[in-house]
Amino acid sequence: MLHASFVKRNQKRVLENGRTRQKSFYDHAMTEEQIERELDNIFTELKYVPEEFPFETGWREDGCTTKMVLQFCQKHGLICHVYHNRVAHGHELESYTPFDANSNTPRVDFFVRDDHCFFYGKKSDDETPCHAKQAISQMWKDPVEEDEDDFKDRELLPFF
């Protein structure tokens, strides 16, 4: 999940119709081995112990906890939204958005149901946008600023 979601946007020069153009593409930011090493460190930082709750054996056998994924996203500046059962308002369990996030910031969006994690994304070699991630990003916009009204700047007369 993290390997597929953690991609960076790059550009390359391509020759099309006799002209050189810049073309955007997405590439993995870290290898699977680098992500696994980072999760090993996070496992230790969060003071998890193999064969103790919440693990029956270890994270490599049982999978990551939500806290581990959030910690990874915080360390590497990824947007992360975690939901319970389904993606909808009121079902968000945890979230993290970096201060400098923009439309090119990688996203990790998933929901937890029973003992399983289901994430939204696509392979990095697919150049089409992931519509599920676009929809999720539209759900959590910044709060709307106060609407302008005709009476906002007017002085009111005293009641008495």
DRENKERO-138911 format. One line per field, with one value per residue: residue in one letter; residue number from 1; x, y, z of N, C-alpha, C, O in turn. Coordinates in Angstrom, 2 decimals, padded with zeros to 5 digits. Example, Ala and Ser with C-alpha at 12.3 -4.5 7.8 and 13.67 -1.06 7.14 Angstrom:
2
res [A;S]
n [1;2]
nc1 [013.19;012.85]
nc2 [-005.69;-002.25]
nc3 [007.80;007.08]
cac1 [012.30;013.67]
cac2 [-004.50;-001.06]
cac3 [007.80;007.14]
cc1 [013.20;012.90]
cc2 [-003.30;000.03]
cc3 [007.80;007.87]
oc1 [014.24;013.41]
oc2 [-003.32;001.14]
oc3 [008.46;008.04]
//
This chain:
160
res [M;L;H;A;S;F;V;K;R;N;Q;K;R;V;L;E;N;G;R;T;R;Q;K;S;F;Y;D;H;A;M;T;E;E;Q;I;E;R;E;L;D;N;I;F;T;E;L;K;Y;V;P;E;E;F;P;F;E;T;G;W;R;E;D;G;C;T;T;K;M;V;L;Q;F;C;Q;K;H;G;L;I;C;H;V;Y;H;N;R;V;A;H;G;H;E;L;E;S;Y;T;P;F;D;A;N;S;N;T;P;R;V;D;F;F;V;R;D;D;H;C;F;F;Y;G;K;K;S;D;D;E;T;P;C;H;A;K;Q;A;I;S;Q;M;W;K;D;P;V;E;E;D;E;D;D;F;K;D;R;E;L;L;P;F;F]
n [1;2;3;4;5;6;7;8;9;10;11;12;13;14;15;16;17;18;19;20;21;22;23;24;25;26;27;28;29;30;31;32;33;34;35;36;37;38;39;40;41;42;43;44;45;46;47;48;49;50;51;52;53;54;55;56;57;58;59;60;61;62;63;64;65;66;67;68;69;70;71;72;73;74;75;76;77;78;79;80;81;82;83;84;85;86;87;88;89;90;91;92;93;94;95;96;97;98;99;100;101;102;103;104;105;106;107;108;109;110;111;112;113;114;115;116;117;118;119;120;121;122;123;124;125;126;127;128;129;130;131;132;133;134;135;136;137;138;139;140;141;142;143;144;145;146;147;148;149;150;151;152;153;154;155;156;157;158;159;160]
nc1 [000.82;001.84;004.04;002.86;001.41;003.22;004.56;006.51;006.40;007.83;009.67;010.30;012.12;010.67;010.39;008.09;006.28;008.39;009.14;010.57;009.36;008.36;007.38;005.25;005.61;005.08;006.97;008.26;008.97;010.42;012.05;010.65;012.11;013.37;011.13;010.24;012.40;012.15;009.64;010.34;011.91;009.96;008.24;009.83;010.16;007.55;007.39;006.46;006.24;007.23;004.88;003.27;000.32;-000.57;000.08;000.33;002.51;004.60;005.04;005.62;004.48;001.83;000.96;000.80;-000.01;-002.52;-001.42;001.29;001.29;000.37;002.48;004.57;003.66;003.71;006.46;007.42;006.01;003.46;000.03;-002.54;-005.44;-007.58;-010.21;-013.22;-014.87;-016.16;-015.68;-016.66;-018.20;-017.78;-016.85;-014.16;-011.23;-008.55;-006.23;-003.76;-002.23;000.32;001.90;002.80;001.38;000.22;-001.41;000.19;001.20;001.85;-000.69;-002.20;-004.87;-007.20;-009.48;-010.52;-011.77;-013.17;-010.55;-008.99;-007.37;-008.22;-007.17;-007.07;-006.03;-003.72;-001.58;001.74;002.68;000.51;-000.78;-003.11;-005.35;-006.22;-009.44;-010.85;-009.15;-009.11;-011.74;-011.86;-010.03;-011.45;-013.44;-012.40;-011.79;-010.35;-011.87;-014.65;-014.40;-015.92;-019.05;-019.71;-021.82;-024.49;-024.75;-022.53;-020.43;-021.71;-022.65;-024.45;-027.34;-027.67;-029.50;-031.14]
nc2 [-001.18;001.33;001.56;001.71;004.06;006.08;008.05;010.09;013.02;013.38;014.70;014.15;014.40;014.01;012.90;013.91;013.89;015.09;017.12;018.22;017.59;018.27;015.78;014.68;012.22;009.57;008.22;005.74;006.81;005.57;002.40;-000.91;-002.26;-000.14;001.10;-000.96;-001.08;001.44;001.13;-000.81;000.75;002.58;000.83;000.18;002.77;003.36;001.73;-000.88;-004.40;-007.57;-010.27;-009.21;-007.39;-005.05;-007.20;-010.55;-011.94;-010.31;-007.11;-007.59;-010.05;-009.84;-007.40;-003.78;-001.34;001.24;003.45;003.13;003.54;006.19;007.48;006.98;008.46;011.04;011.37;011.45;013.36;012.87;013.02;011.75;009.87;008.12;005.89;004.47;001.57;002.80;005.35;008.36;011.38;011.82;009.29;009.32;008.33;009.01;011.53;013.15;016.01;017.52;020.69;022.08;020.97;020.24;019.97;018.05;016.50;013.34;010.89;008.88;007.04;005.22;002.69;001.01;-002.10;-004.57;-006.73;-005.79;-003.74;-001.45;000.16;003.11;003.63;003.44;001.72;002.99;003.25;003.77;006.40;007.82;009.76;008.89;008.48;007.94;008.87;011.57;012.27;011.85;013.75;016.06;015.99;016.95;019.79;023.00;024.90;026.92;030.35;033.08;034.11;036.95;039.64;042.08;043.57;043.38;045.27;047.46;049.87;049.34;050.70;051.63;049.51;050.60]
nc3 [000.00;000.92;-000.78;-003.32;-003.03;-002.32;-004.29;-006.50;-008.48;-011.59;-014.42;-017.87;-020.94;-024.05;-027.43;-029.67;-032.60;-033.97;-032.27;-029.20;-026.00;-022.59;-020.41;-017.86;-015.29;-012.93;-010.27;-008.04;-004.76;-002.78;-002.35;-001.88;000.07;001.43;002.55;004.22;006.05;007.20;008.41;010.26;011.97;012.86;014.18;016.39;017.50;018.30;020.39;020.16;020.66;019.53;019.47;021.43;022.37;019.91;018.29;017.13;016.26;014.70;013.01;010.33;009.78;010.73;009.79;009.40;011.90;012.19;013.43;012.80;010.03;009.92;011.29;009.50;007.29;008.40;008.84;006.24;004.88;003.65;002.69;004.70;005.24;007.32;007.55;009.03;008.23;005.88;003.38;004.31;005.55;009.00;009.47;009.63;011.15;011.76;010.64;008.64;007.41;005.74;006.40;004.13;002.02;-001.29;-004.53;-005.69;-003.68;-002.36;-001.53;001.01;001.33;003.09;004.33;007.30;008.04;009.98;010.47;008.43;005.94;003.48;000.65;-001.46;-004.70;-007.51;-009.83;-010.20;-012.80;-014.31;-015.98;-015.78;-013.74;-010.33;-009.64;-007.30;-005.26;-005.95;-005.43;-002.66;-001.80;-002.37;-000.50;001.89;002.10;002.99;005.66;004.75;004.21;006.00;004.73;002.69;003.59;003.31;005.62;007.18;007.51;008.53;010.96;013.88;015.48;018.91;021.17;023.18]
cac1 [000.00;002.68;004.89;002.03;000.92;004.31;005.19;006.89;006.17;009.05;009.48;011.33;011.99;010.28;010.30;006.78;006.03;009.56;009.37;010.91;008.41;008.48;006.23;005.24;005.36;005.21;007.94;008.27;009.90;011.27;011.89;009.93;013.05;013.54;009.90;010.25;013.37;011.55;008.59;011.03;012.27;008.72;007.80;010.63;009.85;006.24;007.57;005.76;007.05;006.66;004.09;002.48;-000.75;-001.60;000.66;000.46;003.92;005.30;004.35;005.83;003.55;000.46;000.63;001.03;-001.14;-002.84;-000.43;002.53;001.10;000.34;003.83;005.32;003.20;004.21;007.91;007.76;005.20;002.36;-001.32;-003.10;-006.79;-007.96;-011.65;-013.75;-015.91;-016.37;-015.24;-017.79;-018.08;-018.11;-016.21;-012.72;-010.62;-007.31;-005.77;-002.57;-001.96;001.50;001.69;003.10;000.75;-000.41;-002.06;001.15;001.62;001.32;-001.78;-002.50;-006.26;-007.67;-010.44;-010.30;-013.01;-012.79;-009.10;-008.36;-007.18;-008.50;-006.68;-007.46;-004.88;-003.46;-000.16;002.40;002.92;-000.74;-000.68;-004.41;-005.54;-007.04;-010.64;-011.23;-008.34;-009.55;-013.00;-011.56;-009.38;-012.47;-014.27;-011.76;-011.24;-010.24;-013.16;-015.03;-014.36;-017.23;-019.68;-019.90;-023.21;-024.67;-024.79;-021.32;-019.62;-022.55;-022.74;-025.82;-027.75;-027.85;-030.83;-031.89]
cac2 [000.00;002.53;001.60;002.16;005.42;007.03;008.31;011.48;013.46;013.75;015.06;013.68;014.94;013.02;013.39;013.64;014.61;015.89;018.18;017.78;018.08;017.79;014.96;014.29;010.82;009.30;007.19;005.42;007.63;004.65;000.99;-001.68;-002.55;001.08;001.28;-001.97;-000.64;002.58;000.60;-001.44;001.84;003.10;-000.22;000.36;004.09;003.30;000.80;-002.15;-005.58;-008.76;-011.20;-008.49;-006.64;-005.60;-008.18;-011.95;-012.28;-009.05;-006.33;-008.19;-011.18;-009.43;-006.15;-002.52;-000.69;002.56;004.38;002.99;004.19;007.64;007.91;006.97;009.60;012.26;011.47;011.66;014.44;012.38;013.24;010.47;009.84;006.77;005.84;003.23;000.92;003.39;006.73;009.28;012.31;011.22;007.99;009.50;008.00;009.78;012.15;014.00;016.79;018.37;022.14;022.55;020.07;020.81;018.96;017.02;015.77;011.96;010.63;007.52;007.04;003.85;002.46;-000.21;-002.84;-005.80;-006.76;-005.56;-002.38;-001.34;001.48;003.62;004.04;002.68;001.49;004.25;003.35;004.21;007.86;008.44;010.08;008.01;009.24;007.77;009.80;012.93;012.48;011.95;015.04;017.10;015.93;017.57;021.11;023.92;025.50;028.06;031.61;033.67;034.72;038.39;040.04;043.52;044.23;043.04;046.45;048.58;050.10;049.20;051.67;050.99;048.96;051.56]
cac3 [000.00;000.98;-001.97;-004.43;-002.78;-002.13;-005.58;-006.73;-009.85;-012.31;-015.82;-018.79;-022.29;-025.04;-028.80;-030.25;-033.86;-034.33;-031.29;-027.85;-024.99;-021.22;-020.06;-016.45;-014.96;-011.51;-009.96;-006.62;-003.98;-002.00;-002.71;-000.86;001.15;002.22;003.32;005.28;007.07;007.88;009.28;011.39;012.89;013.45;015.11;017.60;018.06;018.96;021.52;019.95;020.95;018.88;020.27;022.43;021.75;019.04;017.36;017.56;015.99;014.45;012.00;009.01;009.62;011.04;009.10;010.11;012.58;011.67;013.99;012.05;008.73;010.17;011.63;008.24;006.50;009.03;008.61;004.83;004.31;002.84;003.21;005.11;005.82;007.74;007.80;009.59;007.42;004.55;003.25;004.42;006.67;010.28;009.59;009.64;012.44;011.90;009.40;008.71;006.22;005.96;006.30;002.78;001.05;-002.48;-005.36;-006.07;-002.49;-002.37;-000.59;001.46;001.77;003.27;005.40;008.07;008.32;010.68;010.67;007.13;005.47;002.05;000.26;-002.76;-005.48;-008.72;-010.08;-010.56;-014.23;-014.92;-015.99;-015.56;-012.31;-009.52;-009.37;-005.89;-004.46;-006.23;-004.71;-001.23;-001.54;-002.44;000.71;003.05;001.78;004.12;005.98;003.92;004.94;006.26;003.57;002.74;003.58;003.19;006.91;007.93;007.82;008.96;012.39;014.36;016.48;020.21;021.40;023.99]
cc1 [000.87;003.54;004.10;001.60;002.03;005.09;005.54;006.71;007.49;008.69;010.62;011.07;011.67;010.18;008.96;006.59;007.18;009.87;009.70;009.94;008.80;007.22;006.35;005.00;005.59;006.14;007.91;009.34;010.86;011.05;011.12;010.84;013.28;012.30;009.86;011.22;012.80;010.44;009.18;011.39;011.04;008.17;008.52;010.30;008.53;006.22;006.68;006.75;006.41;005.97;003.40;001.46;-000.22;-001.10;000.68;001.88;004.71;004.60;004.51;004.87;002.10;000.02;000.86;-000.22;-001.37;-001.83;000.89;002.43;001.08;001.72;004.70;004.95;003.70;005.70;008.25;006.86;004.11;001.03;-001.90;-004.48;-007.15;-009.43;-012.03;-014.93;-016.09;-015.89;-016.47;-017.53;-018.52;-017.47;-014.69;-012.19;-009.42;-007.00;-004.51;-002.42;-000.76;001.17;001.83;002.46;000.15;-000.99;-001.12;001.65;001.03;000.30;-001.83;-003.90;-006.72;-008.73;-010.19;-011.66;-012.62;-011.28;-008.33;-008.32;-007.42;-008.08;-007.10;-006.20;-004.79;-001.96;000.48;002.66;001.65;-000.77;-002.02;-004.60;-006.41;-008.27;-011.10;-010.45;-008.75;-010.84;-012.76;-010.92;-010.39;-013.35;-013.70;-011.05;-011.13;-011.61;-013.42;-014.98;-015.76;-017.77;-019.80;-021.41;-023.30;-024.54;-023.51;-020.56;-020.45;-022.59;-024.20;-026.11;-027.91;-029.30;-031.70;-031.42]
cc2 [001.25;002.67;002.14;003.62;006.46;007.18;009.78;011.79;013.92;014.17;014.50;014.32;013.79;013.69;012.95;014.51;015.54;017.02;017.56;018.43;017.55;016.99;014.53;012.80;010.65;008.12;006.94;006.26;006.77;003.23;000.29;-001.98;-001.33;001.34;000.29;-001.58;000.52;002.11;-000.17;-000.39;002.40;002.11;-000.06;001.69;004.09;002.31;-000.45;-003.28;-006.77;-009.66;-010.54;-007.64;-005.38;-006.68;-009.57;-012.43;-010.98;-008.32;-006.94;-009.34;-010.72;-008.18;-004.95;-002.08;000.66;003.59;004.32;003.69;005.70;008.19;007.97;008.19;010.92;012.45;011.88;012.67;013.98;012.75;011.88;010.66;008.39;006.79;004.50;002.79;001.49;004.83;007.63;010.23;011.62;009.86;008.10;009.24;008.90;010.45;012.95;014.70;017.67;019.84;022.62;021.67;020.85;019.68;017.84;016.20;014.36;011.76;009.15;007.58;005.59;003.78;001.10;-000.83;-004.21;-005.76;-006.44;-004.08;-002.39;000.06;001.80;004.07;003.23;002.54;002.78;004.36;003.72;005.73;008.55;008.72;009.04;008.80;009.10;008.73;011.24;013.24;012.65;013.30;016.18;017.12;016.76;018.85;021.93;024.52;026.74;029.32;032.17;034.33;036.22;038.66;041.57;044.25;044.05;044.29;047.63;048.66;050.04;050.26;050.96;050.56;049.93;052.96]
cc3 [000.00;-000.26;-003.16;-004.26;-002.76;-003.44;-005.68;-008.21;-010.44;-013.72;-016.64;-020.15;-023.23;-026.41;-029.37;-031.48;-034.22;-033.37;-029.94;-026.87;-023.62;-020.91;-018.60;-016.32;-013.47;-011.30;-008.45;-005.90;-003.18;-002.52;-001.59;000.33;002.04;003.10;004.47;006.40;007.88;008.83;010.46;012.44;013.60;014.47;016.44;018.28;018.82;020.11;021.41;020.21;020.23;019.91;021.47;021.70;021.10;018.06;017.96;017.33;015.83;013.33;010.61;008.75;009.77;010.28;010.00;010.85;011.91;012.18;013.23;010.70;008.91;010.49;010.37;007.40;007.08;008.77;007.18;004.12;003.36;003.49;003.54;005.72;006.09;008.13;008.42;008.74;006.03;004.56;003.23;005.58;007.95;010.50;009.64;011.05;012.73;010.58;009.69;007.37;006.50;005.73;004.87;001.69;-000.11;-003.32;-005.80;-004.88;-002.54;-001.27;-000.24;002.05;001.91;004.35;006.02;008.34;008.83;010.93;009.39;006.78;003.96;001.62;-001.16;-003.48;-006.76;-008.89;-010.57;-012.06;-015.01;-014.83;-015.79;-014.08;-011.62;-009.08;-007.91;-005.01;-004.70;-005.47;-003.22;-000.93;-001.58;-001.20;001.84;002.65;003.05;004.40;005.14;004.78;005.06;005.00;003.78;002.80;003.60;004.51;007.73;008.38;008.33;010.47;012.81;015.43;017.82;020.41;022.20;023.75]
oc1 [000.67;003.75;004.61;001.44;001.81;006.11;004.92;006.86;008.20;007.55;011.75;009.95;012.32;009.93;008.72;006.71;006.96;010.79;009.18;009.73;009.48;006.11;007.41;004.27;006.21;006.11;007.58;010.46;011.99;009.99;010.96;010.39;013.37;012.43;009.48;010.90;012.96;010.31;008.60;011.19;011.07;007.68;007.90;010.17;008.40;005.18;006.23;007.95;005.20;006.42;002.99;001.68;000.57;-001.80;000.99;002.41;005.44;003.66;003.60;004.49;001.22;-001.18;001.09;-001.34;-000.53;-001.44;001.53;003.36;001.70;002.09;005.48;005.83;004.07;006.14;009.25;006.94;003.86;000.93;-001.77;-004.66;-007.04;-009.85;-011.27;-015.88;-016.18;-015.72;-017.22;-016.75;-019.53;-017.54;-014.00;-012.65;-009.30;-007.45;-004.24;-002.47;-000.81;000.27;001.07;002.96;-000.35;-001.06;-001.58;002.46;-000.18;000.38;-001.56;-004.09;-006.64;-008.87;-009.72;-012.59;-011.85;-010.80;-007.16;-009.12;-006.88;-008.58;-007.44;-005.40;-005.68;-001.17;-000.15;002.83;001.70;-000.79;-002.05;-004.07;-007.25;-008.16;-011.67;-011.02;-008.74;-011.00;-013.37;-011.23;-010.20;-013.96;-014.47;-009.84;-011.74;-012.43;-012.50;-015.45;-016.66;-017.04;-019.98;-022.19;-022.31;-024.24;-023.43;-020.09;-019.89;-022.55;-025.07;-025.22;-028.26;-030.22;-032.89;-031.94]
oc2 [002.14;003.78;002.95;004.33;007.60;006.53;010.62;010.92;014.74;014.03;014.38;014.72;012.75;014.89;011.76;015.73;016.64;017.80;016.51;019.64;016.53;017.47;014.09;012.20;011.50;007.15;007.84;006.39;007.18;002.91;000.82;-001.97;-001.46;001.74;000.65;-001.74;000.57;002.62;-000.18;-000.60;002.66;002.52;-000.15;001.74;004.74;002.07;-000.99;-003.13;-006.96;-009.80;-011.22;-007.22;-004.68;-007.02;-009.75;-013.23;-010.60;-008.85;-006.82;-009.58;-011.17;-007.93;-005.08;-002.42;001.16;004.49;005.34;004.37;006.42;009.26;008.91;008.87;011.83;013.56;012.56;012.83;014.65;012.78;010.94;011.50;007.54;007.62;003.53;003.54;000.72;005.44;007.65;009.93;010.91;009.32;007.09;009.85;009.48;010.00;013.37;014.06;018.49;020.18;023.48;021.63;021.97;018.54;016.79;015.29;014.21;012.38;008.29;008.12;004.81;004.68;000.17;-000.16;-004.93;-004.81;-006.79;-003.28;-003.24;001.05;000.92;004.82;002.44;003.17;003.57;005.48;003.97;006.29;009.78;007.99;008.40;009.71;010.04;009.36;012.05;014.33;013.51;013.92;017.18;018.15;017.25;018.98;021.60;024.65;027.51;029.34;031.80;035.02;036.70;037.97;042.26;045.45;044.52;044.36;048.71;047.64;050.62;050.67;049.78;051.19;050.06;053.90]
oc3 [-000.83;-000.75;-003.93;-005.25;-003.14;-003.66;-005.02;-009.06;-009.85;-014.16;-016.17;-020.46;-023.22;-026.51;-029.55;-031.40;-034.72;-033.62;-029.58;-026.89;-023.50;-021.13;-018.16;-017.11;-012.82;-012.05;-007.68;-006.38;-002.92;-003.06;-000.49;001.48;003.26;004.25;005.58;007.58;009.10;009.94;011.54;013.63;014.80;015.53;017.50;019.51;019.86;020.73;022.41;019.99;020.30;021.04;022.41;020.57;021.74;017.11;019.14;018.11;016.75;012.74;009.79;007.60;009.03;010.15;011.20;010.47;011.17;011.44;013.03;010.28;008.12;010.00;010.19;006.86;006.34;008.51;006.94;002.90;002.36;004.72;002.75;006.60;005.21;008.94;008.36;008.54;005.07;005.62;002.26;006.48;007.97;011.60;009.68;012.02;013.81;009.52;010.82;006.32;007.42;004.96;004.42;000.57;000.05;-002.86;-006.23;-005.06;-002.73;-000.20;-001.08;003.14;000.96;005.17;005.36;008.80;008.20;011.56;009.26;007.26;003.25;002.16;-001.95;-002.93;-007.07;-008.18;-011.27;-012.55;-016.21;-013.74;-015.64;-013.24;-012.25;-008.25;-007.36;-004.11;-003.78;-004.93;-002.58;000.09;-000.89;-000.89;002.68;002.85;004.07;003.49;004.86;005.92;004.31;004.29;004.90;002.13;003.87;004.52;008.87;009.52;008.53;011.17;012.17;016.17;017.84;019.87;021.92;024.35]
//
